[in-house]
């Protein structure tokens, strides 16, 4: 199997998420990084490419030069997709230009700064006919898929309650020098929800198979002087009647990456925690709690396919991220906008628009004192990989 050729915009030396993308893309040997514009600083981009052993001729000073130069290369050697790992304000221009130039796109989340930009990107994706994927990493964990499959099979009964939270503490004190995530011009009008709340929102919908119909939100900039929220509490009403609570905070001291979901149905409940990702708990009033672990024969087909090691050999964040890249490689090989079966679960443009609709509705609700707000009905309907 030939490796799918990847270009990257952003993610240069010293950056956290660019390194994660490179490691995840390389893990299964199905993706090869061949080019990039790794920084707005051309010298930093050059140093990054040199450190990773890339051909100097394919380390570009900016993303515009990258797209033009790669598009001009013979089809057998040019990049086949572009990974966009920049601050939020560049997601729309880079992703749209890449799609229009004939490249597939794998984009960091959130897809854009706001809902209007997400809808604009959806139009470009639809017109391009090229695969588009969104880096909702936590959808790559095997036991997240196991939870999803068991709920879909009716093991919990009708879902009544969803509790999802994402707690971090790294912004509990002012970090100084205002990171771009706290700058509305680059992050968009939301801080915490756009950064981590969209992960919690996507996980709730992905695991339950239900969609949020309306919400009521209370957002706050807890640290004085911040221009975007760093703490959020959101009540959720799902289509079909289930209720939910979503908590997202980056000002909770002592919390590291506390993404947790609990789902309760008529007959049973389940719980998954990202910091202990190889365990899924099933609970009921008529039985002891059951601990399911990754890698075992008791898991369903999809969860087993996403697991690389035998039981007792922990897998984590890089492997989950790599599952997204492996699925996306299959989508790129398929060549069209419809995902092959092994990539059908991959978050795409529909999830991108829904995530920004969630943020938009939460901002509006909080401004209105916590009034209920419906998520718009005219979201992208067709899922594109």
N, C-alpha and C positions, 0 to 999 in steps of 0.2 A: 504494500500500500504506500503510495507516494505521500509525502508530508504536504500539508496545506501551508502555503506561504503567507506569513503574517507581516504586516507593517505596524508600527506603533507611533502614535502621536502623544507626546507627554511621557511621563514615567522615567525621567532621567535620573542620574546619580543622586542618591540621598533620599529619593522619594520612596514611600512605603508601598503604595498600591501598584506602582509600575513593576517593582520587583516581584510582587505576588503574582501579577499577570504573567510575567516571564516564566517563573517557576511552574505555575499551573499549566501554561500552554505547552511546556516542554515535557511534562511528566510522562505522558503516554507515548511520546515519540511520533505523534500524529501532526504536530504543528511545528513549523520552523520560523523563527524570527529572522527576516532577511533584510529589513530596512527600517528606518525610523527618523522622525524629527522629534527628539526626546526632550527638548527644552526650548523656551523662547529665547534663550541665550545660545547662539550658534556654537560657541566654544564648549559650553557644557554638553550640548548635544554631541559634538565631536568626541569629547572625552568618554561619554557614555558608550557610544558605539564602539570606540576602540577597546574599552574595557571588556566588552562582550564579544569581541572578535569579529565584528561585522566588516564587510567590505567598505572602506572609507568612501567610495563613490556612491554608496547607498545610505550614507548618514547625512541627512539634509539639514540645512539651516532653519527651515520652517516648514509647516505642513503644506502650504500651497506649492512649494517647490517639490515636496515629496509626491503629492498626488499627480502633478504634471509629469514628473520624470518617470514615475512608475507606470503611469498609463501609456507612456511612449515606449516602454520596453516590450519585447516580444511576449506574447501571451504565455509561453512556457516558462518564463522566468520572473515575470512581474509579481508583485504581491497580489494575493487573492482576496485578502480582507485586511481591514484596518482596525486595530484596537485603539479606542479613544479613551485615554486615561488622564485627561486634563482637568483643571477646575471646571465647574459647571457652565460658566459663561461661554466656553468654547465647544461644548458638546453639540449644540445645534449646527453652528457653521461648519465644523469639521465633519461631523457625521453626514450632513446633507451633501456637502461637496464630494465626499468620498463615494456616497451612493450614486450621485449623478455622474461621477467619473467611471462607474462600473464596478466599484469594489463593494463587497459585503462589509458589514460593520458590526463589531462587538464593542458595546459602549458601557462605560462605567455608569453607575446610578448616582443620583437621579438622571433620567435621560436628558433633561433640560432644566432650565431655571424655573419655568412656570408652565402652566397648562397651555397657554397660547403657543408657546414654543413647542410643546409636545405634540400638539395638533398639527403644527406646521411640519414637524418631522414625520409624523404619520403619513402626511400627504406625499412627502418625498419617498418614503419607504414604499408606499403603494405604487407610485409611478415608476420606481426603479426596477421592481421585480427582483430585488436582491435580498438575501437573508439579513436580518437584523436581530441581534441578541442583546439582552440587558443583563448586567452582572449582578443579579440577585443570587449571590453565592450560596445562601443557605438552602436554596432549592436543590443544591447538589448533594446534600447529605443523604446517605442511604436510608436512615431511620426517619427522616422527614417524608420520604416516599412511602415508607412502611405505614406511617401514621395516615397519610393521604389514602393509601389503598384500603386500609381497614375501615376508615370512615366511609369511603365510597361503597364498600361492601356491606354497609349497614351494621357493623359490629357494635357501634355505640348506640344505635337507634337514631331517631331524629335528633339533630344537634340543637341544643337549647342555649348553651353558653360558651363563649370563646373569651379567654383571657390571654392577652399577648403583651409582653413587655420587652423593652430594650433599654437596659440601664448601663450607663457609663459614668465615669467620674472625672475624666481628663480635663473638663472645662469648669470644674468646681471653683477654681481660682482663675483669675485673669492671667492667661498665658503670656501676655505682652505681645506687642507687634501685630495685633489683630490678624489671626490666620484668615486665609481666604474664605473659609467656611463661615466666618462671622461678618463678611463683607457683602451686603446685599447686591452690589454691582456684579460680583463674581458668583456668589452662591445662589442668588435669587432672593425672593422675599422671605424665605423660610430658612432656618438654621437646623435645629435638631430634627424636625420632622423630615426635611428633605435629605438629611444625611443618614439617619438611622431609622426614623419613623416609617419611611417607605419600605424598609426591610420587614418591619413588624407587620405592616399592612399587607404586603405581598404574602408573607408567610401565613397569615390568618386566612386569606382567600385561597391560597394554594393548597393548604392542608385540608381545609374543610370542604372545598369545592363550592363554597357559597360566596356570593358577592355582597359587599356592603352597599346598602341602598341609601342610608342617611346617617348623619353623625352630629354630635354636639361636642365642642372642644373648648378646653381652657388652656391657653398657651401663655407662657411667661418668659421674659428675659430676667432670670433670677439675679445674675451678676450685673450690678449697675453699669450703665453705659453701653450695653450691648444693643445692637440695632436689629437683631433677629432673636427668635426664641431659643432658649437652651433647655426648656423643660415643657412637657406637654402631657395632658390627660385627655383622652377622647372616648366618649361613649359611642358605641356602634350598634346599628340596627341592620341586620342582614335580610336580604330578600328571603322570604320563607318563614320569617318570624324569630330566628335566633337573635339573641342579644350578645353584646360583647363590650369589652373594655380594652383599650390600648394605652399603655403608658410608655413614654419615651423621654429619657432624660440623659443629659451629659454633665449634670452637676450633682451626681450622687456619689459622694466620696467613698472610696473603697471598691466601687464597682468597676469591673474591667470590660467585659464584653457580654453583658448579661441578657442575652436574647433567650426568652423562654415562652413557650406556648402551652396552654392547657385547654382542652376541648372536652365539654361535657354533653353527653346525649341522654336519651331516655333511660338507657340501660347501663351505660358505662362511661368512663372518662379516660383520657390519656394525657401524658405530659412528656415534653421533650425540652431539654436545656442545652443550648449551644456549647457551653463550657464543659459539658459531659456528653458529647454528641453520639457516643456509641451505645447509649442506653435510651430505650423508650419504655415508659411506664404505662401499663394498662391497669385500670382501677375499676372496682364495682362494689356495691353494697353487699353483694352475696358471695364474695370471693376475696381471697388475699390479693394484694397488689402483685402483679406479674411484671418481672423485669425482663424485657427483651433486649438482647445485645446484637451488635452488628456482626455479620458474617455467617450466621448460623442457618441451618436448613429450615428453620421455622419461619424465615422471612419469605416474602413474596418475590416474584420473578424480577421486578424492577429493582427492588432494594438489593437483591443479590447481584444483579448486573452492575450496580454502581459501587460495589465493594471489591477492593483489590486484595485484601489479606484475610487469612483465617480468623475465626473468633479469638479474642484475646490479644490481637495485634492492633492497637489503636490507630484509627485513621482520623484525620481532622480537616482543618481549614483548607490546606493546600489541595488535598485530595478532592474535597467537595468542589473547590474552584475548578480543578482539573476536569471534573465531570461535566461542567458547563462547556469547557473548551473542547472536550472530546465530542460532545453532542453537536457543538457548533461546527466542528470540522466535518462531521457527517452531513450537516445541512449545506455547507459550502460545496462539498463534493456533489451533492444532489443537484446543485446549480440553480434551483428555482426558489420561489418565495415560500413554497410549502415544505414543511419539515418532513424528513423521513421518519418512520416510526420510532427509531431510537432517540430522536431529538424532539418528539412531539411535545414534551413537557417543558422545553426550554423557554424561559421568559423572553418575550419579544415586544413588539411595538404596542400591542394591546395592553400589556402590563405596564409599559412605560407611560402610556396615556392615563391609565387608571391610577397609577401612583401619583402623578401630578394633579389629577382631579381630587384625590384624597387630600393632598396638601392644600390645594386651593379652597376646598370646602371647609377644612379645619381652620384656615386663616380667617375666612369669612365668618364662620361660626363664633370664633373667639372674639373677633371685633364686635360682634353683635351680642356679646355677653353670654355666650354659650347657647345661642339659639340653634335649633336643629336645622341642618342644611342637607339637601339631597345631593347625591353625586349625580352629575349630568347624565342624561340618558343617551346622548349622542356621542358616546365614546367609540373608539376604533373597535369594530366588531370582529374583524377577521384577524386571527392570530397568525403572525408571521414569525418564523424562527429567528 
